[in-house]
Amino acid sequence: MEHVDVKEAKRLIDEEGAVLIDCREDYEWDEMRINGATLVPLSEYEGDPEMVDEAPIVIFQCAHGSRSQVAASMYEGVHPQSRALTMDGGIADWAAKGLPTDFGPPPTA
């Protein structure tokens, strides 16, 4: 599994169409999230590693980087042809670097 910092993660998302998976829990998502990320809590993903579809580049992020390593490793086992990355520093570092972050519960449809 590869590690990327938040700026490289942002570049991969913007320029190469990387998919961003947030593996934190619902309550964390409701407090703060990265626009465009898909929530797949690690607690659910561990029971069903098919929850994340195969894509050329998938970046996993959590609060600080620990859970994303577990999720990326699981993803590699199911999708060995994909490039699975873990975002070092997680959303905490993303927000600290001033990258686009949404706060509060997401709007309901």
RACORDA-V949468 format. One record per residue. N is the residue number from 0. RES is the residue in one letter. PHI is phi in degrees with one decimal (NA if undefined). PSI is psi in degrees with one decimal (* if undefined). NEAR is the number of other ideal C-beta (glycine too) atoms within 8 Angstrom. Layout:
N & RES & PHI & PSI & NEAR
N & RES & PHI & PSI & NEAR
This chain:
0 & M & NA & 141.1 & 9
1 & E & -96.8 & 152.7 & 7
2 & H & -113.2 & 140.8 & 8
3 & V & -132.2 & 150.7 & 12
4 & D & -82.7 & 173.0 & 10
5 & V & -65.6 & -34.5 & 13
6 & K & -68.8 & -39.2 & 8
7 & E & -68.6 & -37.3 & 8
8 & A & -59.9 & -45.2 & 16
9 & K & -60.6 & -43.0 & 10
10 & R & -62.5 & -44.9 & 9
11 & L & -63.2 & -37.4 & 13
12 & I & -66.8 & -49.2 & 12
13 & D & -71.5 & -40.9 & 6
14 & E & -101.1 & -25.5 & 6
15 & E & -120.2 & 5.4 & 9
16 & G & 69.3 & 27.1 & 7
17 & A & -61.1 & 145.0 & 13
18 & V & -91.0 & 133.2 & 9
19 & L & -108.1 & 121.4 & 12
20 & I & -112.0 & 123.0 & 13
21 & D & -94.7 & 115.4 & 14
22 & C & -102.9 & 22.3 & 14
23 & R & -81.0 & 179.7 & 12
24 & E & -89.2 & 164.3 & 7
25 & D & -52.4 & -45.4 & 7
26 & Y & -64.4 & -31.7 & 6
27 & E & -71.6 & -40.9 & 9
28 & W & -58.7 & -40.6 & 12
29 & D & -68.6 & -20.1 & 8
30 & E & -85.9 & -41.1 & 7
31 & M & -163.8 & 139.9 & 9
32 & R & -155.0 & 162.2 & 11
33 & I & -94.2 & 125.3 & 13
34 & N & -58.2 & 130.3 & 7
35 & G & 95.6 & -11.9 & 5
36 & A & -74.3 & 155.9 & 10
37 & T & -111.0 & 128.9 & 7
38 & L & -81.4 & 121.5 & 9
39 & V & -138.6 & 87.8 & 12
40 & P & -56.0 & 136.4 & 10
41 & L & -56.8 & -35.8 & 12
42 & S & -60.5 & -29.2 & 7
43 & E & -90.2 & -38.9 & 9
44 & Y & -62.5 & -35.4 & 14
45 & E & -60.3 & -30.6 & 9
46 & G & -86.8 & -14.2 & 5
47 & D & -151.4 & 79.3 & 7
48 & P & -68.6 & 0.9 & 10
49 & E & -86.9 & -0.1 & 5
50 & M & -63.2 & -26.2 & 7
51 & V & -105.2 & 119.1 & 11
52 & D & -68.9 & 154.4 & 3
53 & E & -67.7 & 137.8 & 5
54 & A & -147.9 & 158.4 & 8
55 & P & -58.4 & -43.4 & 7
56 & I & -133.5 & 124.5 & 12
57 & V & -125.5 & 125.7 & 15
58 & I & -108.0 & 126.6 & 15
59 & F & -101.8 & 135.7 & 15
60 & Q & -136.7 & 151.1 & 17
61 & C & -138.0 & -149.9 & 15
62 & A & -72.2 & -47.9 & 9
63 & H & -132.0 & -16.7 & 8
64 & G & 130.8 & -8.0 & 13
65 & S & -77.6 & -51.9 & 7
66 & R & -64.5 & -33.1 & 11
67 & S & -65.0 & -31.0 & 14
68 & Q & -65.9 & -41.3 & 11
69 & V & -63.1 & -47.4 & 11
70 & A & -63.6 & -43.4 & 16
71 & A & -62.8 & -39.4 & 14
72 & S & -64.2 & -42.2 & 10
73 & M & -63.2 & -43.2 & 11
74 & Y & -60.5 & -43.3 & 14
75 & E & -58.9 & -36.1 & 11
76 & G & -66.8 & -30.7 & 7
77 & V & -92.1 & -33.4 & 9
78 & H & -127.2 & 72.0 & 10
79 & P & -65.6 & -17.9 & 6
80 & Q & -83.6 & -14.2 & 4
81 & S & -86.6 & 162.0 & 12
82 & R & -99.3 & 109.5 & 7
83 & A & -100.1 & 125.3 & 13
84 & L & -122.2 & 152.3 & 16
85 & T & -116.9 & 135.4 & 16
86 & M & -89.7 & 107.5 & 16
87 & D & -63.0 & 137.3 & 10
88 & G & 87.9 & -16.8 & 11
89 & G & 56.8 & -161.7 & 13
90 & I & -65.6 & -25.9 & 14
91 & A & -61.0 & -45.9 & 9
92 & D & -71.6 & -37.6 & 12
93 & W & -55.2 & -51.8 & 16
94 & A & -66.4 & -39.9 & 10
95 & A & -63.2 & -29.9 & 7
96 & K & -83.7 & 1.0 & 8
97 & G & 79.2 & 17.2 & 4
98 & L & -77.2 & 156.3 & 10
99 & P & -56.9 & 121.1 & 5
100 & T & -136.3 & 136.3 & 11
101 & D & -99.7 & 138.8 & 9
102 & F & -118.6 & 148.7 & 5
103 & G & 84.5 & 168.4 & 5
104 & P & -57.9 & 142.5 & 4
105 & P & -65.7 & 151.8 & 7
106 & P & -62.7 & 145.2 & 4
107 & T & -92.5 & 145.9 & 3
108 & A & -81.6 & * & 2
